[in-house]
Amino acid sequence: MHDYKAALQSHQRALAIRIKLFGEEHESTADSYRELGVTQHAMHDYKAALQELGVTQHEMHDYKAAPQSHQRALAIRIKLFGEETERNADGYGELGVTQHAMHDYKAALQSHQRALAIRIKLFGEEHKSTADSYRELGVTQHQMHYYKAALQSH
């Protein structure tokens, strides 16, 4: 309904309840932070959204802070659920995109390779998420002038 102010209030209340019930390092709390950040982003309240969302930092070209947020989110998810989950594959992919934008192609390559490995293990070769990983990997390989590898990935 685009009533972002009301949505923001609801997300803030949900976050407060989840922190009280579960603490900071819980999946439900992480979900509340994400929902709050997405709403703040939609409201163009980028400064507030920065506290919760590495994607927002990336979109604002705050490439120094964005990888830290992505890595923190990954660390929490790995601690809670282990390394090989779909959300972690997404997190590695987002981290790789940000690293690529920072021209840290070696780190981006490693992040995209990790995302791909998780997705292959979870979904197999013939899955949309796996194809997305191959595409992102190919873009980074191309930028690094690894043309044969990029061609294989694409």
C-alpha positions as CSV (number, residue, x, y, z in Angstrom):
1,M,0.0,0.0,0.0
2,H,3.1,2.2,0.1
3,D,2.4,3.3,3.6
4,Y,6.1,3.2,4.5
5,K,5.7,5.2,7.7
6,A,3.3,2.6,9.2
7,A,5.4,-0.3,7.9
8,L,8.5,1.2,9.5
9,Q,6.7,1.5,12.8
10,S,5.5,-2.1,12.6
11,H,9.0,-3.4,11.6
12,Q,10.6,-1.4,14.5
13,R,8.1,-2.9,17.0
14,A,8.7,-6.4,15.6
15,L,12.4,-5.9,15.9
16,A,12.1,-4.8,19.5
17,I,10.0,-7.8,20.4
18,R,12.3,-10.3,18.6
19,I,15.4,-8.8,20.3
20,K,13.7,-9.2,23.6
21,L,12.6,-12.8,22.9
22,F,15.5,-14.2,21.0
23,G,18.5,-11.8,21.3
24,E,20.6,-10.3,18.6
25,E,21.9,-13.4,17.0
26,H,18.7,-15.2,15.9
27,E,17.2,-15.7,12.5
28,S,14.0,-13.9,13.3
29,T,16.0,-10.9,14.6
30,A,18.1,-10.9,11.4
31,D,14.8,-11.0,9.4
32,S,13.5,-8.0,11.3
33,Y,16.7,-6.0,10.6
34,R,16.4,-6.9,6.9
35,E,12.7,-5.9,6.7
36,L,13.5,-2.7,8.5
37,G,16.3,-1.9,6.2
38,V,14.3,-2.7,3.1
39,T,11.5,-0.3,4.3
40,Q,14.0,2.4,5.1
41,H,15.5,1.9,1.7
42,A,12.1,2.2,0.0
43,M,11.6,5.5,2.0
44,H,14.9,6.7,0.7
45,D,16.1,6.9,4.3
46,Y,19.5,5.6,3.3
47,K,21.4,6.6,6.4
48,A,19.1,4.6,8.6
49,A,19.0,1.7,6.1
50,L,22.8,1.6,6.2
51,Q,22.7,0.1,9.7
52,E,20.9,-3.0,8.5
53,L,21.5,-3.5,4.8
54,G,24.7,-4.1,2.9
55,V,22.8,-3.9,-0.4
56,T,21.8,-0.3,0.4
57,Q,25.5,0.5,1.1
58,H,26.4,-1.0,-2.3
59,E,23.7,1.1,-4.0
60,M,25.0,4.2,-2.3
61,H,28.5,3.3,-3.5
62,D,29.7,3.0,0.1
63,Y,31.9,0.1,-0.9
64,K,34.0,0.3,2.2
65,A,31.1,-0.4,4.5
66,A,29.0,-2.7,2.3
67,P,31.4,-5.7,2.4
68,Q,31.6,-5.4,6.1
69,S,27.8,-5.6,6.4
70,H,27.7,-8.6,4.0
71,Q,30.4,-10.4,5.9
72,R,28.7,-9.7,9.3
73,A,25.4,-11.1,7.9
74,L,27.3,-14.1,6.6
75,A,29.1,-14.7,9.9
76,I,25.8,-14.7,11.8
77,R,24.1,-17.0,9.3
78,I,27.0,-19.4,9.3
79,K,27.1,-19.5,13.1
80,L,23.3,-20.2,13.2
81,F,22.8,-22.5,10.3
82,G,26.2,-23.7,9.0
83,E,28.0,-22.8,5.8
84,E,25.9,-24.4,3.0
85,T,22.5,-22.8,2.9
86,E,20.7,-20.9,0.2
87,R,20.8,-17.6,2.1
88,N,24.6,-17.9,2.5
89,A,25.0,-18.6,-1.2
90,D,23.0,-15.4,-1.8
91,G,25.2,-13.6,0.8
92,Y,28.4,-14.7,-1.0
93,G,26.9,-13.6,-4.3
94,E,26.0,-10.2,-2.9
95,L,29.4,-9.8,-1.4
96,G,31.0,-10.8,-4.7
97,V,29.0,-8.1,-6.6
98,T,30.1,-5.5,-4.1
99,Q,33.8,-6.6,-4.3
100,H,33.5,-6.5,-8.1
101,A,32.2,-3.0,-7.9
102,M,35.2,-2.1,-5.7
103,H,37.5,-3.6,-8.4
104,D,38.7,-6.3,-5.9
105,Y,38.3,-8.9,-8.6
106,K,40.3,-11.6,-6.8
107,A,38.0,-11.4,-3.7
108,A,34.9,-11.2,-5.9
109,L,36.1,-14.3,-7.8
110,Q,36.4,-16.2,-4.5
111,S,33.0,-15.1,-3.3
112,H,31.3,-16.0,-6.5
113,Q,33.1,-19.4,-6.6
114,R,31.9,-20.1,-3.0
115,A,28.3,-19.1,-3.9
116,L,28.5,-21.4,-7.0
117,A,29.8,-24.3,-5.0
118,I,27.0,-24.0,-2.4
119,R,24.3,-23.7,-5.1
120,I,25.6,-26.7,-7.0
121,K,25.6,-28.8,-3.8
122,L,22.1,-27.6,-2.9
123,F,20.4,-27.5,-6.3
124,G,22.6,-29.2,-8.8
125,E,23.7,-27.8,-12.2
126,E,20.3,-27.2,-13.8
127,H,18.8,-24.6,-11.5
128,K,18.2,-20.8,-11.9
129,S,20.3,-19.9,-8.8
130,T,23.2,-22.0,-10.1
131,A,22.9,-20.3,-13.5
132,D,23.0,-16.9,-11.8
133,S,26.2,-17.9,-10.0
134,Y,27.8,-18.9,-13.3
135,R,26.8,-15.6,-14.8
136,E,28.3,-13.5,-12.0
137,L,31.4,-15.7,-12.0
138,G,31.7,-15.2,-15.7
139,V,31.4,-11.4,-15.5
140,T,34.3,-11.3,-12.9
141,Q,36.4,-13.7,-14.9
142,H,35.9,-11.6,-18.0
143,Q,37.0,-8.5,-16.1
144,M,40.1,-10.4,-14.9
145,H,40.9,-11.3,-18.6
146,Y,40.3,-15.0,-17.9
147,Y,38.4,-15.3,-21.2
148,K,38.4,-19.0,-21.5
149,A,37.1,-19.5,-18.0
150,A,34.5,-16.7,-18.6
151,L,33.3,-18.4,-21.7
152,Q,32.9,-21.7,-19.9
153,S,31.0,-20.0,-17.1
154,H,28.7,-18.1,-19.4
